[in-house]
Amino acid sequence: MNALDRKAWLSISVLAVAMGALLFLPAGTIRYWPGWGYLAIFFGASALLTIYLSKKDPALLKRRLTGGPNAEKERTQKVIMFFLSVEFLALLVVPALDYRYSWSNVPATVIIASDMVAAVGFYIIYLVYKENTFASARIELAADHIVISTGPYAIVRHPMYAGAFLYTVATPIALGSYWGLLVVVAMLPFLIWRLLDEERFLLKNLPGYTEYYSKTRWRVVPGVF
């Protein structure tokens, strides 16, 4: 195992421990079965994506390992990522507290269906990784960066956000919480702000993006946005 792979698996391991703590400590029990189900989907998908990138696109794996507020170069993106990071914590803690105090009564079938929606979100992200080696975790341009207009990028301009929107919206229900949807509502403006700011950056700095922007009408959901 090379240094990049070790770093990737260490990052996944640390994230697993952190997410487990954020779910099971507020829930007050390890018998929080929606939490286990969601973690299985999240880290099963993360492991498969890591294995795929390790074998097929180590350069993209390296790009994906650098993210968060401190990794961004522009102040606007630092602010956006700070709030999204805090809200992601709330996206886990609020459903866990909901489970502990029985604020919601989400049927098991709905929870499982939401897990499947989250899995679809990760599958879309896989399609993005497969098509676009420049899909960095931060907003930047590589030295050899080109416009990608094939695969999911032929349908919408930001398929990565489409996948992220799906698993973000599915997360609180998959964790057995209706109240967690309030966190999603708080996150969406920042996700959209990040998307629009990234678009501004690409229009300004990436040759050929203006033509792609004009040709591909929809950003995330065809016919909607």
PyMOL commands that set and color helices and strands:
alter all, ss='L'
color gray80, all
select helices_A, chain A and resi 3-27+33-56+58-64+69-71+75-101+108-131+151-154+159-174+181-205+209-215
alter helices_A, ss='H'
color red, helices_A
deselect
rebuild
show_as cartoon
